[in-house]
Amino acid sequence: MHKRLLIPGPTEVSAEMLREQVRFMIGHRSKEFTELYTGIIEKLKRFFQLPNDYKAAVTTSSGTLWFDIVGRSIVKEKALVCANGAFSERFGKAIEDCGKKVDFLKAEWGKAIKPDMIAEKLGSEEYDTLALCHNETSTGVRNPIYEIGKMVRREYPSVMIAIDSISGMVGDKTLPSEIGCDVIFASTQKCFAIPPGLAVGFVSDRILERAREVPNRGLYTNLVRIFDYYEKKHQTPFTPNIPLLYALDKRMRLLLEETHEGVYQRHKTMAEYTQKWAKKHFALFAESGYESITVTCVKNTLGKSVKELNEKLEERHLMISNGYGRLAEQTFRIGHMGEWDLAGIKEALWHIDDIWGLEK
Amino acid sequence: MHKRLLIPGPTEVSAEMLREQVRFMIGHRSKEFTELYTGIIEKLKRFFQLPNDYKAAVTTSSGTLWFDIVGRSIVKEKALVCANGAFSERFGKAIEDCGKKVDFLKAEWGKAIKPDMIAEKLGSEEYDTLALCHNETSTGVRNPIYEIGKMVRREYPSVMIAIDSISGMVGDKTLPSEIGCDVIFASTQKCFAIPPGLAVGFVSDRILERAREVPNRGLYTNLVRIFDYYEKKHQTPFTPNIPLLYALDKRMRLLLEETHEGVYQRHKTMAEYTQKWAKKHFALFAESGYESITVTCVKNTLGKSVKELNEKLEERHLMISNGYGRLAEQTFRIGHMGEWDLAGIKEALWHIDDIWGLEK
């Protein structure tokens, strides 16, 4: 039996979804491909309720490519980057490494970034872009992107809002136009629950206009090219990962059946159960009220060995994740997203209780 | 029955290879992943006979990402780009779009770029990088990369040589250190005969040293990060496409069994048969002596309808490709690479003879 993944990505992929990948190849300039790809785009638009001034695309890459896309195609001169974990820090560093100026708005790891903190910074200097993580996979913190989006659109309408959702998208509510963000992206190995190798991105029309003004966007990192090519040909500009597009098409059909609200409620239920369990035996690493609903980061208050736990979980065909980087043994993380449901989460937490002898 | 692909990519992928993709996911920071990935890297090193001062990597992307990697991480100020087809023109344009200076050394489409043409340009101005395509997929021309590499290394040793091999690698001889190039790359949907979604790249140690001096390399396009991460962790810096790595591992095992020379001879035999057929009924688009051994571009001297041919081939479960861009009806292209062997090519050409009523 294989090890079922409760790590924050890659998440568990069902045998059914894996089998979607075995269909034979088709030409990526063929009618069959256009049908497949436009079908996916339409389903993405429906599930994420995109109005006419938003567009969707799929890139053949890790989600990380979109850090470069933001750095190369969106930031003109200077970005404000909210950094409250490993991934948001990396987002800012990537923009800097694209040769753009970055100011970091830092919060302690485990704390959320609030609208008023952002307002203060945006009021004090000129920024053309705000970049942040929705779901900080390293700390289990969910930044309040709806409140942030609304405030920025209202008070600083010229600032483009770029959000890395990654492990949040699908499981958590991520409706781009309700958030009011200009670009939000995620990779497929998190809540989409298909293998890694694709990233999904949504953009506003106004950010595409901005991108046209940014020089030296490159080719693979050129946001304009991705969307212009789709407008003209209804295909991808570069040869895409066809097997994963088959799987994504199937996934979108299943998600639409379950509905955006249904998927959210399923994830919320798993999160609440996990958080309650964590608070009973340990403590949550995330600030109260800002807990992610897809990844729970547990403060290892009992000083248990996470490494040993995973060794024992392996015998039970399960795997969770240790803390990220310097939090390796101080925290551990449980990804409850994608294919998982409450029954599976209860089962997994029962195994941890049993291994560690935690009282019921 | 599915349509078997004789297009220049994606090429035909066998059911056996497609099935390699259905194994369950593993964590990309796990020991199992390290074993899988180092196994692939070792096999690549063996098949492509890399000496100690060359390294291999696999990226989760189309091959096109490597245009940006060259533009962002390798070219310091100015590149000379050999342009004799659609893909090499795009290579040069991509470097320009990364904000670097580019001079194009143009040859008519269908003609090869020769060492003396390059020598003349390199002697007349300062370039830090030479970029060219090995196998111009749009014209079926194979540039003499071994002769070019030797000349440049001897006469202009400070110039870095960047080669897009794409549809050439594996089928044609592509031994990086014998060529003397500093970076050569290809995507997996050509001669590797697995689906699109990964690119394979080989680099010299000296180009990694160069890359360290180039500012603003970005993150996903940062050559240094890819190789430093591997040195330190034996993993990929970003979540990789695990299913395709399973397939690539299997492919490398099969290629090693067949041997580099064996694979080359199989492709050479297919190319010679196809070229002979093309010359008997039509003419070759590529300059004599510079014909690709993986893609034959046929001059449509009889003015046949390629579109109609493909419609009829579809009934026979086959697909070839029309000409590229403005050559759409003036040429047609047959990709004879990857899973194909002489028997299959004979069969396919027999179908074309039969449909068009060409005399035997």
Interface residues (C-beta under 8 A of the other chain):
Chain A: H2 K3 L5 I7 G9 P10 T11 E12 V13 A15 L18 R19 Q21 V22 R23 F24 M25 I26 G27 H28 S30 T60 S61 S62 G63 T64 L65 F67 D68 G71 R72 R90 K93 A94 D97 C98 G99 S187 Q189 P195 P196 G197 P215 N216 R217 G218 L219 Y220 T221 N222 F238 T239 P240 N241 I242 P243 L244 M319 S321
Chain B: H2 K3 L5 I7 G9 P10 T11 E12 V13 A15 L18 R19 Q21 V22 R23 F24 M25 I26 G27 H28 S30 T60 S61 S62 G63 T64 L65 F67 D68 G71 R72 R90 K93 A94 D97 C98 G99 S187 Q189 P195 P196 G197 P215 N216 R217 G218 L219 Y220 T221 N222 F238 T239 P240 N241 I242 P243 L244 M319 S321
